[in-house]
Amino acid sequence: MSKQAQHWEKTRGLLIVTLAIWFVFSIGIFLFGAEMESVGGPFGYPLTYWFTCQGSLGIFVILIFWFANRQEKIDEEFGFSEKGDD
Amino acid sequence: MIKGNFIDNLPRVYGIYTGGFLAFIIIMAIAEQMGMTAKAIGICFVAFTVAIYAIIGYLSRTAQADAYYVAGRQVPTVFNGMATAADWMSGASFVAMAGGIYFKGYGYMALLVGWTGGYVLVASLLAPYLRKFGCYTVPDFIGTRYGGNLSRFLAVVVLTVASFTYVTAQINATGTIASVALDIPFQYAVYVGLVSILLCSMLGGMRGVTWTQVAQYIVLIIAYLLPVFWISNKMGAGFFPHFMLADEVARIAELETQFGLGTIKNTAADLATVPKGLAGITKAHSAVNATPWAFISLALAMMMGTASLPHVMMRYFTTPSVKAARKSVGWSLFFIFLLYSSAPMLATLSKLSLIDPNLATGIIGKSISEVQAIDWYQNWNQANLMFVSDFNGNGTLELNEFFMGGKAVVLATPEIAGLPYVISGLVAAGGMAAAMSTADGLILAIANALSHDLYYKIIDPKAETAKRLVVARVLLVVIGFAGATIAAMEIQGILGSVIWAFDFAMSGLFFPLVLGVWWKRANREGAIAGMALGLASGMGYLIWVRNGGSGFLGITQLTFGIFGSAVSLVSMVVVSLITSEPDAATQKMVDEVRVPSGKSILGKQH
């Protein structure tokens, strides 16, 4: 398998993991909105309420930075990262 | 004062700017104590900030195509994040979002999840690859990846439909704020708003818009956070509201039961006396009040729409590298998160301060005549944003007898909580910044697509740079005026048309963009079918439901993009598979897009 094909395979793997996490916190947990309601969440908010106003949003921020770092590592591993800095 | 090149000095420039703005707020606060009128303060805030944006716009003027279209591709990640956040957060986010949460609670908060979750799709599926491509506009990518004028033209059509729907709402919002702050009729205020918008973008194109958007982000985030923290502290709810409002949220739930929320219903005859546009509290504040599908479908539509809206995508064309584009998406969402996570807190504080009888500001349970005598009630009643009526004739104000406009949550809460007027002036400046920055991004997206893709690439490929930029600027003005003219007619609410824009964008562009990178087999015929049928079926569904159609699968007029994009996906895959695969050159191009290193597909000047 060529270097480029391997790179793309890893990139696709990272995409699947990223989208899986995204799916859980944007869609998955809201299937159980009513069930989570009586559960206490961080800072004393009801769990569903906390996810909609802070939890999911914050997780998305962290997820994107994590994804960006992982992808950079993959690019470096196969020598596809850009020259120069940003 | 400033040595060396502008980009290296950005932190310093915006540091001085932020300091200057804070100093301006303090000067205004002092002036208020010395007797400056509320009206004069409002005018100062709006005029001062708009003048600054205009100066930045003038200083950013340019005659080069890549500076005009993509800000020279040298915007650092964090600053591009701020600019995107301002580009993204519109008048709807700033003025209407907290109000939506106030009235509809959980069901509405699907928008918070949708408008942030979409950035994960932007970062992982699209932005870095489109940056590598080196395009100036989104149709530039479609036109080059799939080839042919028809695919490019269809992308321009989808972009224009979605962005134009969106931009009228933003010009409407600038007009509303300008008319209140400057005290002029709405029909004229719309054009005042428009001129302010054009001042930022006309001379410098994307470069001017980038640097004004950073300035606008700073104003809008200060204007949003300062009152939230201040009100929370003043009410004794906690010095850091985001972590400390659990008791307040629980208290609202308790009061809802006490006041019989959901059990006491108003008759249709009573409701007919309530002025148009105002609503009462009918939904629980924090309890789950929507079915899982209603919540998820709305969030999903907003997420896919986010990843298809060209004015957001084109912000990532301005970063220096592919790596920077990815990081920049993270920063964008971080800056958006600062405001979005505060909106529910503002809604909570606003609601509690109005309905809790234990608080001095609470009005529920007071006598109707007492409420009608309150200064702020009279002001906002006059502005047609508040209304009380004694439906049951007991002389006391009940929860179901109090009505408010959605905008009032952001605009009136500082006054209700007893903050000085300077805060209201600041909020007006923030709302103006939010609406202007989004309108700028949108008008530029449309004008650039028409001038670059329609005029230069399709009509006159030999046009000189100077001529292209003249066409771009003329289009900018024409589109702006068209938008303002429609906005002046006030056909539709701000929030409704914003949501439609997302649905239009996802119907026509989501799958052609994503599959263009992730599926090599996708070809021209498939993309054409995907865009044309996606947009047509989405629009058809909207018209059907608007005209009394029952809809299916619980897809409403706010989520019609789910239907449109499903049609788009199926038709794109089917048509691609029954026609021949893309030629070797196109497949090679896709391979090159997939790695960050090497030259971009389109040259620096194209």
HADDOCK unambig.tbl for C-alpha pairs under 7 A between the chains (distance, minus, plus):
assign (segid A and resid 15 and name CA) (segid B and resid 124 and name CA) 6.36 0.50 0.50
assign (segid A and resid 26 and name CA) (segid B and resid 113 and name CA) 6.45 0.50 0.50
assign (segid A and resid 26 and name CA) (segid B and resid 117 and name CA) 6.42 0.50 0.50
assign (segid A and resid 27 and name CA) (segid B and resid 296 and name CA) 5.82 0.50 0.50
assign (segid A and resid 30 and name CA) (segid B and resid 292 and name CA) 6.08 0.50 0.50
assign (segid A and resid 30 and name CA) (segid B and resid 296 and name CA) 6.86 0.50 0.50
assign (segid A and resid 31 and name CA) (segid B and resid 292 and name CA) 5.12 0.50 0.50
assign (segid A and resid 33 and name CA) (segid B and resid 288 and name CA) 6.52 0.50 0.50
assign (segid A and resid 33 and name CA) (segid B and resid 292 and name CA) 6.91 0.50 0.50
assign (segid A and resid 34 and name CA) (segid B and resid 288 and name CA) 5.89 0.50 0.50
assign (segid A and resid 43 and name CA) (segid B and resid 243 and name CA) 5.74 0.50 0.50
assign (segid A and resid 43 and name CA) (segid B and resid 244 and name CA) 6.79 0.50 0.50
assign (segid A and resid 43 and name CA) (segid B and resid 246 and name CA) 6.67 0.50 0.50
assign (segid A and resid 44 and name CA) (segid B and resid 246 and name CA) 5.27 0.50 0.50
assign (segid A and resid 45 and name CA) (segid B and resid 246 and name CA) 4.96 0.50 0.50
assign (segid A and resid 49 and name CA) (segid B and resid 286 and name CA) 5.86 0.50 0.50
assign (segid A and resid 52 and name CA) (segid B and resid 109 and name CA) 6.14 0.50 0.50
assign (segid A and resid 52 and name CA) (segid B and resid 112 and name CA) 6.92 0.50 0.50
assign (segid A and resid 52 and name CA) (segid B and resid 113 and name CA) 6.25 0.50 0.50
assign (segid A and resid 53 and name CA) (segid B and resid 341 and name CA) 5.56 0.50 0.50
assign (segid A and resid 53 and name CA) (segid B and resid 344 and name CA) 6.38 0.50 0.50
assign (segid A and resid 54 and name CA) (segid B and resid 341 and name CA) 5.62 0.50 0.50
assign (segid A and resid 56 and name CA) (segid B and resid 113 and name CA) 6.72 0.50 0.50
assign (segid A and resid 57 and name CA) (segid B and resid 113 and name CA) 6.34 0.50 0.50
assign (segid A and resid 57 and name CA) (segid B and resid 116 and name CA) 6.09 0.50 0.50
assign (segid A and resid 57 and name CA) (segid B and resid 337 and name CA) 6.66 0.50 0.50
assign (segid A and resid 60 and name CA) (segid B and resid 117 and name CA) 6.14 0.50 0.50
assign (segid A and resid 60 and name CA) (segid B and resid 120 and name CA) 6.55 0.50 0.50
assign (segid A and resid 61 and name CA) (segid B and resid 330 and name CA) 5.86 0.50 0.50
assign (segid A and resid 61 and name CA) (segid B and resid 333 and name CA) 5.94 0.50 0.50
assign (segid A and resid 61 and name CA) (segid B and resid 334 and name CA) 5.86 0.50 0.50
assign (segid A and resid 64 and name CA) (segid B and resid 120 and name CA) 5.99 0.50 0.50
assign (segid A and resid 64 and name CA) (segid B and resid 123 and name CA) 6.71 0.50 0.50
assign (segid A and resid 64 and name CA) (segid B and resid 330 and name CA) 5.30 0.50 0.50
assign (segid A and resid 65 and name CA) (segid B and resid 327 and name CA) 6.41 0.50 0.50
assign (segid A and resid 65 and name CA) (segid B and resid 330 and name CA) 5.53 0.50 0.50
assign (segid A and resid 68 and name CA) (segid B and resid 326 and name CA) 5.70 0.50 0.50
assign (segid A and resid 68 and name CA) (segid B and resid 327 and name CA) 6.03 0.50 0.50
assign (segid A and resid 80 and name CA) (segid B and resid 595 and name CA) 6.10 0.50 0.50
assign (segid A and resid 80 and name CA) (segid B and resid 596 and name CA) 6.04 0.50 0.50
assign (segid A and resid 80 and name CA) (segid B and resid 597 and name CA) 5.03 0.50 0.50
assign (segid A and resid 81 and name CA) (segid B and resid 596 and name CA) 5.82 0.50 0.50
assign (segid A and resid 81 and name CA) (segid B and resid 597 and name CA) 5.32 0.50 0.50
assign (segid A and resid 82 and name CA) (segid B and resid 596 and name CA) 6.08 0.50 0.50
assign (segid A and resid 82 and name CA) (segid B and resid 597 and name CA) 4.60 0.50 0.50
assign (segid A and resid 86 and name CA) (segid B and resid 320 and name CA) 6.23 0.50 0.50
assign (segid A and resid 86 and name CA) (segid B and resid 321 and name CA) 6.46 0.50 0.50
assign (segid A and resid 86 and name CA) (segid B and resid 324 and name CA) 6.03 0.50 0.50
